[in-house]
Amino acid sequence: MDGREGKKHGHLMMQRRSMLLGTAATLLALSAGLPLARPARASGLRVEKEELKLGFIKLTDMAPLAIAYEKGFFEDEGLFVTLEAQANWKVLLDRVITGELDGAHMLAGQPLAATIGFGTKAHIVTPFSMDLNGNGITVSNAVWKEMKPHLKMQADGKPVHPISANALKPVVQSRKASGKPFNMGMVFPVSTHNYYLRYWLAAGGLHPGFYSTTDTSGQIGADVLLSVTPPPQMPATLEAGTIEGYCVGEPWNQAAVFKGIGVPVITDYEIWKNNPEKVFGITADFAEKNPNTIVTLTKALIRAAEWLDAGGGANRAEAVQILSKPNYVGADAKVIANSMTGTFEYERGDKRDIPDFNVFFRHYATYPYYSDAVWFLTQMRRWGQIAEDKSDAWYADIAKSVYRPDIYLTAAKALVDEKNAAKADFPWDTDGYKSPTSDFIDAIVYDGHRPNAYISSMPLGLKQGQKVSGAKVTSN
């Protein structure tokens, strides 16, 4: 039994003793006709469920969960949490839906897709955004060698970044001319990685393929064939030659660099500056039945995120050591540190400063913005996962049914009142929509209030009035 488990055991024993004493006091109160007192937590809230099991995938961006556990933020809220790594994103989602897990680190698209019924049908909500950025796109050494003649170079001989998929296009065309497919990996059909990889390819004139109601491969009409590979298996799958590149979160891009098997060509920060990444997901039913528990859980996660970004990254070295433990990410600390401490290494020896590669609290990273939800829904529609047109109001309604800033702000207010956070750290007056932005690799403007206009502005992808029938795009 390690120190943390021993501390948990001790707390549980104290709780049981308190329960016995409380039972006796209750009986005395009842016999005397006195009103009953309800036990209170440090937060002032009586949680409905004290012991929780939370799931995660072995990625750097599960860090808020690990830090909330290791730094005792869960315990401060009267919560006794078990963190459990999951085999893949589907297993993780299924176990949240069945109640085997009380909540989990999730792909931002998972609560949205489940709620609208793409794949598994269930109403999942999120009160907390776990981070911004944190992903990259890596290609094999062989592909990188073929891309290099098509790149602009700096005076020092290193590539100019960001690198457009235009440089990949001749490689894909060469494969096609010789009758060979060009395969790339992403982690799940509704993952941010799928959508950011698709965005990068499409911005460079490469079609990533459509989905349809009868073909969920996502490869209809594709120039580049995308398929699912679990994150920790990406480097080995690349090395085996099954795929020629992938989009994944850290540390699995840097792992390819350290193993000498691939080169990260672009980060998602360069595809969409300060893009939303993972969320914390729970069922709507669990949230309804355990409102205080969810507020206190959100409080602990906010504190963990703030700790991760405190002091300009002063805690990152400690976080790297924690994440390197086998029960968390389980990768070598040097690999995790390569991106977690404000840098990112592309080709071996080409390490550059990217201070915002992993953002956990700054830029209001933890606030669940409706506009983030709407963006993911637009990409589902763009590539056929949402088969037919929806109104702008539909996008807003789905976003508001899944993303729960009301819970988030309740937690934030409690932290401010307890002097565990500063009022200026939270966006109290937002309507839930970020300002329109062109911070994308193709500079196309995204306005979350106008999803259909945004979808129609894309050179590749479905437009209003279109759907995929068989292997063709048709008009309604």
matplotlib code that plots the C-alpha trace (Angstrom):
import matplotlib.pyplot as plt

x = [0.0, 1.7, 1.4, -1.6, -3.5, -2.6, -3.9, -7.1, -7.5, -7.0, -9.6, -12.1, -11.6, -12.2, -15.3, -16.6, -16.0, -17.7, -20.6, -21.0, -20.8, -23.2, -25.7, -25.7, -26.1, -29.0, -30.8, -30.4, -31.7, -34.7, -35.6, -35.3, -37.3, -34.4, -33.7, -31.0, -27.6, -26.2, -22.4, -20.6, -17.5, -14.6, -16.3, -19.5, -21.2, -22.4, -21.3, -23.8, -21.0, -17.7, -15.9, -15.4, -13.7, -12.5, -11.0, -8.3, -6.1, -2.4, -1.8, -0.1, -3.4, -4.8, -2.6, -5.4, -6.7, -3.2, -2.4, -5.8, -5.1, -1.4, -1.8, -4.8, -7.3, -9.9, -9.5, -9.8, -13.3, -14.2, -13.7, -11.8, -10.9, -9.5, -7.9, -7.9, -6.2, -8.5, -7.6, -9.1, -11.6, -14.5, -14.0, -13.7, -17.0, -18.9, -17.8, -18.9, -22.3, -22.7, -21.7, -18.5, -16.7, -18.2, -16.5, -13.5, -11.0, -12.7, -12.2, -14.1, -16.1, -17.3, -20.0, -21.3, -21.3, -22.9, -25.6, -26.6, -26.4, -23.4, -22.0, -23.1, -26.2, -26.1, -26.5, -23.0, -22.2, -19.0, -18.5, -14.8, -12.4, -9.2, -6.7, -5.8, -3.5, -1.2, -1.4, 0.9, 1.0, 3.9, 5.1, 7.6, 11.2, 10.6, 7.6, 9.6, 12.4, 10.0, 8.3, 11.5, 12.1, 8.7, 9.4, 10.6, 13.8, 15.3, 18.8, 20.0, 18.7, 15.7, 12.1, 9.9, 6.9, 4.0, 4.3, 1.3, -0.1, 0.7, 4.1, 2.6, 0.4, 3.1, 4.0, 0.3, 0.0, 3.1, 1.7, -1.6, 0.2, 1.8, -1.5, -0.6, -2.9, -1.6, -2.6, -2.6, -3.7, -5.9, -7.2, -11.0, -13.7, -14.9, -11.5, -10.0, -7.1, -9.4, -10.8, -7.5, -5.8, -8.7, -8.5, -4.8, -5.1, -8.0, -6.3, -3.5, -5.9, -5.9, -9.4, -9.6, -12.8, -16.5, -18.7, -22.2, -25.1, -24.1, -20.3, -18.7, -15.1, -14.7, -12.8, -15.4, -13.6, -10.4, -7.0, -5.6, -7.1, -7.5, -8.0, -8.1, -5.0, -4.9, -2.5, 0.2, 0.4, 1.0, 4.8, 4.9, 2.2, 4.2, 7.4, 5.7, 4.7, 1.0, 0.5, 2.8, 1.8, -0.6, -2.2, -2.0, -1.5, 1.7, 4.0, 3.5, 4.8, 8.0, 8.3, 8.7, 11.5, 13.3, 12.9, 14.2, 11.3, 9.4, 9.2, 6.4, 5.6, 3.1, 1.4, -2.3, -1.4, -0.2, -3.4, -5.7, -4.1, -5.2, -7.6, -9.8, -8.7, -10.0, -12.9, -14.1, -17.2, -20.0, -23.5, -26.3, -28.0, -25.0, -24.8, -28.5, -28.3, -25.0, -25.0, -22.8, -20.4, -19.9, -19.3, -16.7, -15.0, -14.9, -13.4, -10.6, -9.9, -9.8, -7.2, -5.1, -5.2, -4.2, -1.3, -0.1, 0.1, 1.2, 4.4, 5.0, 5.5, 7.3, 5.5, 5.9, 9.1, 7.3, 4.3, 6.5, 7.8, 4.3, 3.0, 6.0, 4.8, 3.5, 0.0, -0.4, 1.3, 4.2, 6.5, 10.1, 10.2, 12.6, 10.0, 7.2, 9.3, 10.2, 6.8, 5.4, 8.0, 7.4, 9.3, 8.6, 11.1, 10.4, 13.2, 15.8, 17.8, 15.2, 13.8, 11.7, 10.1, 6.3, 5.3, 1.6, 1.9, 0.3, -2.1, -4.2, -5.5, -4.3, -6.5, -9.6, -8.6, -10.9, -14.1, -16.5, -17.3, -20.4, -18.4, -15.9, -18.7, -20.2, -16.9, -16.7, -20.3, -19.4, -16.6, -19.0, -21.3, -18.5, -17.4, -20.8, -20.9, -24.0, -25.8, -28.1, -28.4, -29.2, -30.2, -27.9, -30.3, -29.8, -26.0, -26.6, -29.1, -26.8, -23.9, -25.9, -27.2, -23.7, -21.4, -22.3, -20.6, -23.3, -21.7, -18.2, -19.0, -20.6, -17.4, -15.3, -17.3, -16.8, -13.1, -13.0, -15.1, -12.6, -9.7, -8.4, -8.7, -8.8, -11.9, -10.0, -9.1, -12.6, -14.8, -17.9, -19.7, -19.2, -22.3, -20.3, -19.1, -15.5, -15.1, -14.8, -11.3, -9.1, -6.4, -6.4, -3.7, -5.9, -7.1, -10.8, -12.9, -14.9, -17.9, -19.7, -22.9, -23.0, -22.1, -23.8, -22.1, -18.8, -19.3, -20.2, -17.0, -14.8, -13.3, -13.5, -16.4, -20.2, -22.1, -25.7, -28.1, -25.6, -25.3, -23.3, -25.3, -23.3, -20.0, -21.2, -22.1, -25.7, -28.0, -31.2]
y = [0.0, 3.3, 6.5, 7.8, 4.6, 4.4, 7.9, 7.0, 3.9, 6.0, 8.5, 5.8, 4.3, 7.7, 8.1, 4.7, 5.6, 9.0, 7.2, 4.9, 8.0, 9.8, 6.9, 7.0, 10.8, 10.4, 8.0, 10.3, 13.2, 11.3, 10.1, 13.7, 15.1, 17.3, 18.4, 16.3, 17.9, 17.0, 16.5, 19.2, 18.9, 21.4, 22.9, 23.4, 20.9, 17.4, 15.1, 12.4, 9.9, 10.0, 7.2, 7.6, 5.6, 7.8, 6.6, 7.9, 7.1, 7.2, 10.7, 13.8, 15.7, 13.4, 15.5, 17.3, 14.0, 12.8, 16.1, 16.4, 12.9, 13.3, 16.8, 15.9, 18.2, 15.4, 14.7, 18.3, 18.1, 14.9, 12.7, 9.4, 8.7, 5.7, 6.5, 3.7, 3.6, 2.3, 0.1, 2.5, 5.3, 3.1, 1.0, 4.2, 5.6, 2.3, 2.0, 5.5, 4.8, 1.5, 3.1, 1.1, 4.4, 7.5, 9.8, 10.0, 12.0, 12.1, 13.2, 16.4, 14.8, 11.8, 13.5, 15.3, 12.2, 10.1, 12.7, 13.0, 9.2, 8.9, 5.5, 4.7, 6.6, 8.2, 11.7, 12.7, 16.1, 18.0, 20.6, 21.0, 21.4, 19.6, 21.5, 23.3, 22.1, 19.1, 17.1, 16.7, 15.0, 12.7, 11.0, 8.2, 8.9, 7.8, 10.1, 13.0, 12.4, 12.7, 15.8, 17.7, 18.9, 20.6, 22.6, 26.2, 26.3, 28.8, 30.1, 27.5, 24.7, 23.8, 23.9, 26.9, 26.1, 25.6, 23.0, 22.7, 19.5, 20.8, 19.3, 15.9, 16.1, 15.0, 12.0, 10.9, 11.4, 9.3, 6.5, 6.7, 6.6, 3.4, 1.9, 2.1, 3.6, 6.3, 5.3, 7.5, 6.8, 8.8, 7.7, 7.5, 8.6, 11.5, 12.5, 15.9, 14.1, 13.0, 16.4, 18.3, 15.8, 16.1, 19.9, 20.0, 17.6, 19.5, 22.8, 21.4, 20.1, 16.4, 14.8, 12.8, 11.0, 11.1, 9.1, 8.0, 6.2, 3.0, 3.4, 4.5, 3.9, 7.6, 6.7, 7.5, 9.5, 9.8, 10.7, 9.7, 6.7, 7.3, 4.5, 4.1, 3.2, 3.6, 6.3, 4.3, 1.9, 4.7, 4.5, 0.7, 0.8, 3.4, 1.4, -1.7, 0.2, -0.3, 3.5, 6.2, 8.9, 9.7, 12.4, 11.8, 13.5, 13.5, 11.9, 9.7, 12.2, 12.8, 9.0, 8.7, 11.2, 9.5, 6.1, 7.6, 6.2, 9.4, 13.2, 15.4, 17.9, 20.1, 20.6, 21.3, 24.7, 25.5, 24.1, 26.1, 28.3, 27.4, 24.8, 22.9, 19.3, 16.8, 17.2, 15.5, 13.5, 12.1, 10.9, 13.5, 11.1, 10.9, 14.7, 15.1, 12.6, 13.9, 17.6, 18.4, 15.6, 17.1, 20.6, 19.4, 17.2, 20.2, 22.3, 19.8, 19.6, 23.4, 23.6, 20.9, 22.7, 26.0, 24.2, 22.8, 26.3, 28.2, 30.3, 30.2, 26.4, 26.2, 22.9, 21.2, 19.3, 17.8, 17.1, 15.2, 12.9, 12.2, 11.5, 9.2, 6.7, 3.5, 3.9, 7.2, 7.8, 5.4, 7.0, 8.0, 11.3, 12.8, 12.0, 13.7, 16.7, 17.3, 18.9, 19.3, 21.9, 24.5, 23.0, 20.7, 18.7, 18.1, 16.5, 15.2, 18.2, 20.7, 21.6, 24.9, 26.9, 26.4, 27.7, 27.1, 23.6, 22.3, 24.7, 23.6, 26.8, 29.9, 31.5, 30.2, 26.7, 24.9, 26.8, 24.6, 27.0, 26.3, 27.6, 24.7, 22.2, 23.8, 23.6, 19.9, 19.5, 21.5, 19.0, 16.1, 17.6, 18.6, 15.0, 13.3, 12.0, 14.2, 13.0, 16.0, 19.7, 21.1, 24.6, 27.0, 26.7, 22.9, 23.4, 25.8, 23.5, 20.5, 22.5, 23.7, 20.2, 18.8, 21.6, 22.8, 26.1, 26.5, 23.7, 25.1, 28.6, 27.2, 25.4, 28.5, 30.8, 28.4, 28.4, 32.2, 32.4, 30.0, 32.0, 29.0, 30.9, 34.6, 36.1, 37.3, 33.7, 33.0, 34.4, 35.4, 37.5, 35.3, 34.1, 30.8, 31.8, 32.9, 35.8, 34.9, 33.8, 33.2, 31.5, 28.5, 27.3, 28.3, 31.6, 30.8, 32.6, 30.6, 32.2, 29.7, 31.6, 30.9, 27.2, 26.7, 29.7, 28.3, 24.8, 26.3, 28.4, 25.3, 24.4, 20.7, 18.9, 18.9, 22.1, 23.0, 20.8, 18.0, 14.5, 11.3, 8.6, 5.5, 6.8, 10.1, 13.5, 14.4, 17.4, 17.0]
z = [0.0, -1.1, 0.8, -1.1, -0.8, 2.9, 3.4, 1.5, 3.7, 6.8, 5.7, 4.9, 8.4, 9.9, 7.9, 9.0, 12.7, 12.1, 10.5, 13.6, 15.9, 13.6, 13.7, 17.5, 17.5, 15.0, 17.2, 20.2, 18.2, 17.0, 20.5, 21.7, 18.7, 17.6, 14.0, 12.2, 11.2, 7.8, 7.6, 5.6, 3.5, 3.4, 0.4, 2.2, 0.0, 1.0, -1.8, -2.8, -3.8, -2.1, -3.8, -7.5, -10.3, -13.2, -16.5, -18.7, -21.8, -21.4, -22.8, -21.4, -21.4, -18.7, -16.4, -14.5, -13.2, -12.1, -10.4, -8.6, -7.2, -6.3, -4.8, -2.7, -4.4, -4.7, -1.0, -0.1, -1.6, 0.3, -2.7, -2.7, -6.3, -8.1, -11.5, -14.0, -17.5, -20.2, -23.3, -25.9, -26.3, -27.1, -24.0, -22.0, -23.3, -22.9, -19.3, -18.5, -20.0, -18.1, -14.8, -14.4, -14.5, -12.9, -15.4, -17.6, -19.6, -23.0, -26.6, -27.1, -29.8, -27.7, -25.6, -28.7, -30.9, -28.2, -27.5, -31.2, -31.7, -33.9, -32.8, -29.2, -28.2, -24.7, -23.2, -22.0, -20.6, -19.7, -17.1, -17.7, -20.6, -19.8, -22.1, -25.2, -28.0, -27.3, -30.6, -33.6, -37.0, -37.6, -40.8, -41.4, -42.2, -45.8, -46.3, -44.7, -47.1, -50.0, -48.6, -48.0, -51.6, -51.5, -48.3, -47.8, -45.8, -43.3, -43.7, -41.2, -43.4, -41.2, -42.5, -42.2, -40.0, -40.2, -42.9, -45.3, -46.5, -49.9, -49.3, -48.7, -51.9, -54.3, -52.1, -52.0, -55.8, -56.3, -54.3, -56.2, -59.5, -58.5, -57.3, -53.6, -50.9, -48.6, -45.0, -41.9, -38.3, -36.0, -32.6, -33.0, -35.6, -33.4, -32.0, -32.3, -34.0, -36.8, -37.3, -37.1, -39.4, -41.9, -41.6, -42.3, -45.3, -46.8, -46.4, -48.5, -51.2, -50.1, -49.5, -46.3, -47.2, -46.3, -44.0, -44.9, -43.2, -44.9, -44.8, -41.5, -42.6, -43.4, -46.6, -49.3, -52.1, -50.0, -51.2, -47.8, -46.0, -42.3, -39.8, -36.0, -33.9, -30.1, -29.1, -27.4, -30.4, -32.9, -33.0, -33.3, -36.1, -38.0, -37.6, -38.9, -42.0, -41.6, -41.6, -43.1, -40.6, -37.8, -35.7, -31.9, -28.6, -26.7, -25.8, -28.9, -31.5, -29.5, -29.0, -32.8, -32.7, -29.8, -31.5, -34.8, -36.8, -37.8, -37.9, -36.5, -39.3, -37.6, -34.2, -33.8, -32.4, -35.9, -37.4, -35.0, -32.4, -28.9, -30.1, -27.6, -26.8, -24.2, -21.9, -18.7, -19.5, -17.3, -18.1, -17.8, -15.4, -13.1, -13.1, -12.3, -9.4, -8.0, -8.5, -5.5, -6.4, -9.9, -8.6, -6.1, -8.7, -11.1, -8.3, -7.9, -11.6, -11.9, -9.0, -10.8, -14.1, -12.4, -10.6, -14.0, -15.5, -12.3, -12.3, -16.0, -15.9, -12.6, -11.8, -15.2, -14.3, -11.3, -13.4, -15.9, -13.2, -12.0, -15.5, -16.3, -13.7, -15.2, -13.7, -15.6, -19.0, -18.5, -21.0, -20.4, -18.5, -21.2, -23.9, -22.0, -21.0, -24.7, -25.2, -21.7, -20.7, -23.5, -26.4, -29.2, -31.3, -35.0, -36.9, -34.4, -33.2, -34.4, -31.1, -31.0, -28.3, -28.3, -24.8, -25.5, -26.8, -23.6, -22.0, -19.0, -17.4, -19.2, -21.9, -20.0, -21.1, -18.6, -19.5, -21.6, -24.5, -26.6, -29.6, -29.2, -29.2, -32.3, -34.2, -33.7, -34.8, -38.0, -38.8, -38.2, -40.7, -43.1, -43.5, -43.4, -39.8, -39.5, -42.7, -43.4, -42.9, -39.5, -38.6, -36.8, -33.8, -33.8, -33.4, -30.5, -28.8, -28.9, -27.6, -24.7, -23.9, -23.6, -22.5, -18.9, -18.1, -15.3, -13.4, -14.1, -12.9, -9.7, -9.0, -9.9, -7.6, -4.7, -5.3, -5.4, -2.2, -0.5, -1.8, -3.8, -7.1, -8.3, -9.7, -12.8, -13.8, -15.1, -17.9, -15.9, -18.5, -21.6, -23.5, -24.1, -27.5, -28.3, -30.7, -34.4, -35.3, -38.4, -36.3, -38.6, -41.1, -44.0, -42.3, -42.9, -40.3, -37.8, -36.0, -33.7, -34.1, -37.8, -38.3, -41.6, -43.2, -41.9, -43.3, -46.7, -46.7, -46.8, -50.2, -49.4, -47.6, -47.7, -48.3, -47.4, -49.3, -49.8, -48.5, -49.3, -51.1, -51.9, -53.1, -54.4, -53.0, -54.0, -53.5, -51.5]

ax = plt.figure().add_subplot(projection="3d")
ax.plot(x, y, z, "-o")
ax.set_aspect("equal")
plt.show()
